[in-house]
Amino acid sequence: MLSERQNKILKLIVEKYIKNPVPVGSKVISKTINCSSATVRNEMGELEKQGLLEKTHTSSGRVPSEAGYRYYVDNLMELKKMNGEDMLKLQMVFRNQQLALSDVITKSLQVISDMMNYTTVVLGSKSHENLLKKVEVIPIDDENLTVIIVTDKGHVEHKTIKLKDVSLEEVEKTVSLINNLITGTPIDEVGKKLEFEIKPIIGNYVKQHEQLYNVFYHVFTDFTNQEINVMGRNKMLEQPEFSTNIEKIKNVFNKLDEKEILSNIEEDDDNNIKVYIGNENNIDSDVTVIQTKFKKGNEEGTIAIIGPKRMEYDRVVGLLDYMKKNIER
């Protein structure tokens, strides 16, 4: 257990370092807590022995360690109330009745990314309430065409596919078969319907049925898989700890491009806001991931904010809490 004075000193060091990534010295702290520099130095030495602070080679000041950030989040952090400007920006998105829920979430996270200079991520599964409205195809040339999928909620996806030695007439017959038999099916059930209702009979209508079935099956599988949207990927470049280290930022960027890594963000079933600092997350030991799940009706997913370990934890947790409440109300 830390003493009251040690708690004050650690809290001040973490919050000062978050605002300005410069090692914090005893003189700065002593002025704030009305204590001598020698006393503060002794306390800082104790906090360093306990692994909560680290000393850099370039300064006599200290910086928070990963354990120090964790102790701060668990024991010392006080949630920061949203200021009027931040709230107004988010309210404008949430009050827009013309936006679908998925668009509200994406736009809100874009606003937060711009406000905080952090990367934001939303992982969502296709809603059972999204029904297939229609499938269309647009020829590009002899071998390539674009498949357009439209849901009853106005969600539109398109994908370019390649077909060899298949006439446009055969493609249109397949599309007509899909539209006649599975329109109105929940998006997350389309794959099953294709397999059990289209596959057994498609050979009666089109010659190149195997190639056509496989292509459309993969189109729908891609569409119904988990959605992952990353906003503000380049915001990492604006953080001092990344801007001068090319290898570090390349590594983080590569992780943000890997869907398998990002999809693991939502592994925790807990519905609360979770903070994963450095080695606690599966993205990178140099970043912090703060996340929470949301659920409204049959739509659910995970929203996350990714930034340096020197993150404004008190503000980010407050923003995610505000988002979660507005999504679910």
PLY file of the C-alpha trace (Angstrom):
ply
format ascii 1.0
element vertex 329
property float x
property float y
property float z
element edge 328
property int vertex1
property int vertex2
end_header
0.00 0.00 0.00
1.17 3.50 -0.81
1.00 6.33 1.66
-1.28 9.28 1.03
1.70 11.41 0.02
3.02 8.75 -2.35
-0.41 8.51 -3.96
-0.44 12.28 -4.49
3.06 12.27 -5.96
2.37 9.35 -8.32
-0.92 10.90 -9.47
0.78 14.23 -10.17
3.64 12.62 -12.09
1.30 10.54 -14.25
-0.98 13.49 -15.06
1.89 15.89 -15.74
3.64 13.36 -17.97
0.41 12.71 -19.88
0.12 16.42 -20.66
3.79 16.88 -21.49
6.06 13.87 -22.18
9.02 15.26 -20.24
10.41 13.51 -17.13
8.96 15.09 -14.00
11.39 16.42 -11.39
11.01 16.77 -7.63
10.99 20.61 -7.72
7.81 20.67 -9.82
6.08 18.26 -7.44
7.29 19.96 -4.26
5.72 23.26 -5.31
2.36 21.57 -5.84
2.15 19.50 -2.66
3.97 22.01 -0.41
6.80 19.65 0.48
10.58 19.93 0.28
12.35 18.68 -2.85
14.41 16.28 -0.72
11.27 14.68 0.72
9.74 14.34 -2.75
12.96 12.81 -4.09
12.91 10.21 -1.33
9.28 9.35 -2.07
10.00 9.16 -5.80
12.86 6.78 -5.01
10.45 4.56 -3.06
7.95 4.61 -5.93
10.75 3.63 -8.29
11.73 0.71 -6.03
8.13 -0.48 -6.19
8.24 -0.40 -9.98
5.72 2.42 -10.38
8.17 5.03 -11.69
11.17 4.84 -14.00
14.23 7.05 -14.28
15.39 8.04 -17.74
19.03 8.32 -18.78
18.62 11.89 -20.00
17.10 13.48 -16.90
16.97 13.27 -13.13
13.17 13.30 -13.35
10.90 10.25 -13.38
8.28 8.90 -15.76
5.44 6.44 -15.02
6.14 2.77 -15.67
3.53 0.44 -17.12
2.75 -0.68 -13.56
2.51 2.98 -12.56
-0.14 3.65 -15.19
-2.05 0.56 -14.06
-1.96 1.66 -10.41
-3.12 5.14 -11.47
-6.08 3.77 -13.46
-7.13 1.33 -10.73
-6.66 3.56 -7.68
-6.06 7.23 -8.42
-7.86 8.25 -11.60
-10.82 10.59 -11.32
-13.11 10.60 -14.34
-13.03 13.91 -16.16
-16.40 15.44 -16.99
-16.91 16.15 -20.66
-16.60 19.80 -21.57
-19.39 21.54 -23.44
-17.55 21.59 -26.78
-16.87 17.83 -26.77
-20.45 17.06 -25.76
-21.92 19.33 -28.44
-19.84 17.67 -31.19
-21.05 14.20 -30.18
-24.65 15.28 -29.58
-24.84 16.58 -33.16
-24.07 13.05 -34.37
-26.35 11.19 -31.95
-29.28 13.52 -32.64
-29.09 13.03 -36.41
-32.21 10.90 -36.97
-31.26 10.18 -40.60
-28.19 8.14 -39.66
-28.27 4.38 -39.14
-26.80 3.18 -35.83
-23.63 1.90 -37.52
-23.07 5.33 -39.10
-23.70 7.10 -35.78
-21.05 4.95 -34.10
-18.52 5.42 -36.90
-19.02 9.18 -37.08
-18.85 9.53 -33.27
-15.56 7.66 -33.16
-14.21 9.84 -35.97
-15.12 12.92 -33.90
-13.34 11.43 -30.86
-10.29 10.54 -32.98
-10.08 14.14 -34.18
-10.58 15.53 -30.66
-8.03 13.30 -28.95
-5.52 12.55 -31.72
-5.93 8.83 -30.99
-6.94 5.93 -33.23
-10.48 4.61 -32.80
-11.94 1.24 -33.79
-15.43 -0.21 -34.02
-16.03 -3.93 -34.35
-19.59 -4.92 -35.12
-21.44 -7.97 -36.26
-24.15 -7.74 -38.90
-27.53 -7.36 -37.27
-30.11 -10.12 -37.42
-32.55 -7.31 -38.13
-30.76 -6.32 -41.35
-32.63 -8.15 -44.09
-31.41 -8.75 -47.63
-33.37 -6.44 -49.93
-31.78 -7.16 -53.29
-28.66 -8.14 -55.19
-27.56 -6.38 -58.37
-24.65 -6.83 -60.78
-22.93 -4.27 -62.98
-20.60 -5.55 -65.74
-17.20 -3.89 -65.94
-15.71 -5.90 -68.81
-15.86 -9.46 -70.17
-14.50 -11.04 -66.98
-15.12 -8.54 -64.17
-18.31 -7.27 -62.65
-19.43 -5.52 -59.48
-21.90 -7.21 -57.12
-24.04 -4.79 -55.09
-25.83 -6.00 -51.94
-28.55 -3.82 -50.42
-30.28 -4.36 -47.06
-33.69 -3.13 -45.96
-31.96 -0.65 -43.60
-30.29 1.03 -46.57
-26.87 -0.53 -45.98
-25.06 -1.01 -49.31
-21.94 -3.10 -49.95
-20.22 -3.75 -53.24
-17.48 -6.08 -54.36
-15.76 -6.66 -57.69
-15.60 -10.31 -58.77
-13.88 -12.12 -61.61
-15.62 -14.81 -63.67
-14.01 -16.73 -66.53
-16.02 -18.08 -69.46
-19.36 -17.19 -67.85
-21.94 -15.23 -69.84
-23.74 -12.22 -68.39
-27.00 -14.09 -68.97
-25.84 -16.89 -66.62
-24.88 -14.30 -63.99
-28.25 -12.57 -64.25
-30.08 -15.89 -63.88
-28.12 -16.58 -60.69
-28.90 -13.11 -59.31
-32.58 -13.57 -60.17
-32.59 -16.92 -58.35
-31.02 -15.36 -55.24
-33.44 -12.43 -55.27
-36.46 -14.69 -55.68
-35.53 -17.17 -52.98
-33.64 -15.35 -50.23
-34.78 -11.72 -50.33
-36.03 -10.83 -46.85
-33.56 -13.20 -45.16
-31.60 -11.82 -42.17
-28.09 -10.99 -43.38
-26.45 -13.34 -40.90
-28.50 -16.26 -42.27
-27.86 -15.68 -45.98
-24.88 -18.09 -46.05
-27.03 -20.97 -44.74
-29.82 -20.19 -47.21
-27.35 -20.20 -50.11
-25.99 -23.56 -49.02
-29.27 -25.32 -48.32
-31.70 -23.66 -50.75
-29.68 -22.30 -53.68
-26.86 -24.82 -54.01
-29.12 -27.91 -54.50
-31.07 -26.34 -57.38
-28.77 -23.82 -59.09
-27.56 -26.52 -61.52
-31.11 -26.68 -62.96
-30.89 -23.05 -64.09
-27.31 -22.22 -65.04
-24.52 -24.17 -66.75
-21.55 -22.74 -64.85
-23.37 -23.27 -61.57
-20.37 -24.38 -59.50
-18.26 -21.33 -60.31
-21.20 -18.96 -59.87
-22.31 -20.46 -56.58
-18.78 -20.29 -55.12
-18.31 -16.67 -56.16
-21.62 -15.48 -54.70
-21.13 -17.55 -51.55
-17.78 -15.83 -50.90
-19.29 -12.40 -51.62
-21.98 -12.95 -48.99
-19.53 -14.50 -46.52
-17.29 -11.43 -46.75
-20.32 -9.19 -46.32
-21.69 -10.96 -43.26
-18.36 -11.32 -41.48
-17.52 -8.99 -38.63
-17.14 -5.38 -39.67
-13.98 -3.59 -38.55
-13.62 0.16 -39.06
-10.43 1.96 -38.04
-10.52 5.76 -37.80
-7.54 8.06 -37.35
-4.81 5.50 -38.03
-2.40 8.36 -38.82
-3.11 10.06 -35.48
-0.37 7.90 -34.00
2.14 9.97 -35.97
1.13 13.03 -33.93
2.21 11.39 -30.67
5.82 12.28 -29.68
6.71 8.70 -28.69
5.92 7.49 -32.21
6.70 10.44 -34.49
10.49 10.02 -34.30
10.62 6.22 -34.23
9.90 4.89 -37.71
10.23 1.21 -36.81
7.86 1.57 -33.86
5.16 3.34 -35.89
5.52 0.86 -38.78
4.97 -1.99 -36.36
1.85 -0.37 -34.89
0.49 0.46 -38.37
0.98 -3.15 -39.46
-0.96 -4.35 -36.42
-3.81 -1.94 -37.19
-4.02 -3.45 -40.68
-4.39 -7.03 -39.42
-8.06 -7.91 -39.02
-7.26 -11.00 -36.98
-5.43 -8.92 -34.37
-8.11 -6.23 -34.26
-10.92 -8.78 -34.00
-9.35 -10.08 -30.78
-10.05 -6.71 -29.15
-13.55 -7.96 -28.34
-12.57 -11.26 -26.70
-13.49 -10.07 -23.21
-17.19 -10.74 -22.53
-17.37 -8.17 -19.75
-19.72 -5.31 -20.59
-17.77 -2.69 -18.61
-15.12 -0.27 -19.89
-11.78 -2.05 -19.91
-8.28 -0.53 -19.98
-5.42 -2.63 -21.41
-2.04 -0.97 -20.90
1.06 -1.95 -22.88
1.71 -5.67 -22.57
-1.86 -6.24 -21.36
-3.24 -5.75 -24.89
-2.73 -7.87 -27.99
-1.93 -5.00 -30.34
1.38 -3.55 -29.18
3.30 -3.13 -25.92
3.76 0.60 -26.64
0.04 1.41 -26.77
-3.01 1.38 -24.52
-6.39 0.05 -25.65
-9.53 1.29 -23.87
-12.67 -0.50 -24.96
-16.25 -1.35 -24.16
-19.00 -3.46 -25.67
-22.36 -2.08 -26.75
-25.70 -3.69 -27.45
-28.91 -2.20 -28.79
-31.65 -4.57 -29.83
-29.95 -7.24 -31.89
-27.01 -5.07 -32.83
-23.86 -5.42 -30.80
-20.18 -4.78 -31.09
-17.11 -3.25 -29.48
-15.78 0.31 -29.58
-12.16 1.01 -28.69
-9.73 3.90 -28.47
-6.05 3.21 -29.07
-3.28 5.62 -28.09
0.11 5.75 -26.42
0.52 4.48 -22.86
0.72 8.18 -22.02
-2.99 8.45 -22.71
-5.57 10.79 -21.17
-7.22 7.90 -19.34
-9.67 10.03 -17.34
-10.99 11.76 -20.46
-11.10 8.70 -22.73
-13.02 6.57 -20.22
-15.54 9.40 -19.85
-15.98 9.69 -23.62
-16.49 5.94 -24.06
-18.99 5.89 -21.20
-20.92 8.75 -22.86
-20.90 6.94 -26.22
-22.03 3.62 -24.72
-24.95 5.24 -22.87
-26.11 7.13 -25.96
-25.85 4.05 -28.20
-27.85 1.86 -25.83
-30.56 4.29 -24.69
0 1
1 2
2 3
3 4
4 5
5 6
6 7
7 8
8 9
9 10
10 11
11 12
12 13
13 14
14 15
15 16
16 17
17 18
18 19
19 20
20 21
21 22
22 23
23 24
24 25
25 26
26 27
27 28
28 29
29 30
30 31
31 32
32 33
33 34
34 35
35 36
36 37
37 38
38 39
39 40
40 41
41 42
42 43
43 44
44 45
45 46
46 47
47 48
48 49
49 50
50 51
51 52
52 53
53 54
54 55
55 56
56 57
57 58
58 59
59 60
60 61
61 62
62 63
63 64
64 65
65 66
66 67
67 68
68 69
69 70
70 71
71 72
72 73
73 74
74 75
75 76
76 77
77 78
78 79
79 80
80 81
81 82
82 83
83 84
84 85
85 86
86 87
87 88
88 89
89 90
90 91
91 92
92 93
93 94
94 95
95 96
96 97
97 98
98 99
99 100
100 101
101 102
102 103
103 104
104 105
105 106
106 107
107 108
108 109
109 110
110 111
111 112
112 113
113 114
114 115
115 116
116 117
117 118
118 119
119 120
120 121
121 122
122 123
123 124
124 125
125 126
126 127
127 128
128 129
129 130
130 131
131 132
132 133
133 134
134 135
135 136
136 137
137 138
138 139
139 140
140 141
141 142
142 143
143 144
144 145
145 146
146 147
147 148
148 149
149 150
150 151
151 152
152 153
153 154
154 155
155 156
156 157
157 158
158 159
159 160
160 161
161 162
162 163
163 164
164 165
165 166
166 167
167 168
168 169
169 170
170 171
171 172
172 173
173 174
174 175
175 176
176 177
177 178
178 179
179 180
180 181
181 182
182 183
183 184
184 185
185 186
186 187
187 188
188 189
189 190
190 191
191 192
192 193
193 194
194 195
195 196
196 197
197 198
198 199
199 200
200 201
201 202
202 203
203 204
204 205
205 206
206 207
207 208
208 209
209 210
210 211
211 212
212 213
213 214
214 215
215 216
216 217
217 218
218 219
219 220
220 221
221 222
222 223
223 224
224 225
225 226
226 227
227 228
228 229
229 230
230 231
231 232
232 233
233 234
234 235
235 236
236 237
237 238
238 239
239 240
240 241
241 242
242 243
243 244
244 245
245 246
246 247
247 248
248 249
249 250
250 251
251 252
252 253
253 254
254 255
255 256
256 257
257 258
258 259
259 260
260 261
261 262
262 263
263 264
264 265
265 266
266 267
267 268
268 269
269 270
270 271
271 272
272 273
273 274
274 275
275 276
276 277
277 278
278 279
279 280
280 281
281 282
282 283
283 284
284 285
285 286
286 287
287 288
288 289
289 290
290 291
291 292
292 293
293 294
294 295
295 296
296 297
297 298
298 299
299 300
300 301
301 302
302 303
303 304
304 305
305 306
306 307
307 308
308 309
309 310
310 311
311 312
312 313
313 314
314 315
315 316
316 317
317 318
318 319
319 320
320 321
321 322
322 323
323 324
324 325
325 326
326 327
327 328
